[in-house]
C-alpha cells in the first residue's frame, strides 16, 4: 500500500518533533517543515536517514507549496513560550494568522484534513474553572501576552470559517501545559526554569505568591490525544491536557525534591496577565476519543530530568553571561 502523506509544520520544535516520530512510526510519509525560529534540527536529525521522512526549511507565513499528494496537515508552527512570543511578537501573530491562512489554503487545494494547534491560552486568565471547551475566555487583546492568545483565537476562527464555508475537513486541539524531553532548557516556562535553576545551583524563581496553578501533561500522552483527535470525526475545539492540577509553589518544591537541590525558592512580581488557574475539563476527550493521560507527573518528571541533565552543557554560555 502507498504510504499516507502528512505535512507537520513546526517539525523541529518540542511538540512537532515528537509528532514526526509518531507518524513515522505509524508508517506515514512525513514532510517536516520549520524555519528554525525557535526549533532545532537536533530534535529531528535522527529521522533524516529514513526514506519516509523529508524536511523543508520554510517559513509558513510565506506561500506554502508541497509537491504531490497530501492526506493530512498538522499546523504546529509557532513560538510557544512567553520568552519567545514577547521577543517575537510580530512573528507570533503572523504564524497564527498568515501561516494558518496559507496552510488552510494548501489543505483546500490538496483536499487534505488539517489539524491546527491551539492552546489553553485562548481561555486567558479564566473566570471558569476547570475550563471546558464552551468557555469563551477572559483575554486581554492588547496586553503583552495578547500576541499569542489572539493569534491562536484567530487561528480557531479562520479554521472554523474554512470548515463552514469551504467544507474543509478540520480539527482543532487546545493544548494545555505539556512537558518532556526536547523542551528547550531556557525557554522560560515554569518546568524548564525550575529544573535548570535546580541543576545549576540557582535559587528557584516563583512569580507572585506561587498560588497560581498549572496542569502538566507528559508529551507522549499529548501526542496520543492529538493522534486520536486527527482520526476522529470531531471538528470543534477539544482540550487535550492533564487535569492533575498543582500550584507553582508546590511544583517548585517537587522539583527541588526530585533533583536533590538545596536551593531556596525566591519570589518575584507576577507578570502582566499571567493566568491564575489552568486546568482542562477533558470530558470530551474521554467520551469522544476514549483518551486520558497515563503518565504520572512523578514518572514524567523523572524522564524529563534525565534529558535535562544530558543537555545541561548547552546552558554554560548563557550561565557565563549571567554571572
C-alpha positions, 0 to 999 in steps of 0.5 A: 500500500502507498504510504499516507502523506502528512505535512507537520509544520513546526517539525523541529520544535518540542511538540512537532518533533515528537509528532514526526516520530509518531507518524513515522512510526505509524508508517506515514510519509512525513514532510517536516517543515520549520524555519528554525525560529525557535526549533532545532534540527537536533530534535529531528536529525535522527529521522533524516536517514529514513526514506519516509521522512523529508524536511523543508526549511520554510517559513509558513507565513510565506506561500506554502507549496508541497509537491504531490499528494497530501492526506493530512496537515498538522499546523504546529508552527509557532513560538510557544513560550512567553520568552519567545512570543514577547521577543517575537511578537510580530512573528507570533501573530503572523504564524497564527494568522498568515501561516494558518491562512496559507496552510488552510489554503494548501489543505483546500487545494490538496483536499487534505484534513488539517489539524491546527494547534491551539492552546489553553491560552485562548481561555486567558486568565479564566473566570471558569474553572476547570475550563471546558471547551464552551468557555469563551475566555477572559483575554486581554487583546492588547496586553503583552501576552495578547500576541499569542492568545489572539493569534491562536483565537484567530487561528480557531476562527479562520479554521472554523470559517474554512470548515463552514464555508469551504467544507474543509475537513478540520480539527482543532486541539487546545493544548494545555501545559505539556512537558518532556524531553526536547523542551528547550532548557531556557525557554522560560516556562515554569518546568524548564526554569525550575529544573535548570535553576535546580541543576545549576545551583540557582535559587528557584524563581516563583512569580507572585505568591506561587498560588497560581496553578498549572496542569502538566501533561507528559508529551507522549500522552499529548501526542496520543490525544492529538493522534486520536483527535486527527482520526476522529470525526470531531471538528470543534475545539477539544482540550487535550491536557492533564487535569492533575492540577498543582500550584507553582509553589508546590511544583517548585518544591517537587522539583527541588525534591526530585533533583536533590537541590538545596536551593531556596525558592525566591519570589518575584512580581507576577507578570502582566496577565499571567493566568491564575488557574489552568486546568482542562475539563477533558470530558470530551476527550474521554467520551469522544476519543476514549483518551486520558493521560497515563503518565504520572507527573512523578514518572514524567518528571523523572524522564524529563530530568534525565534529558535535562541533565544530558543537555545541561552543557548547552546552558554554560554560555548563557550561565557565563553571561549571567554571572 
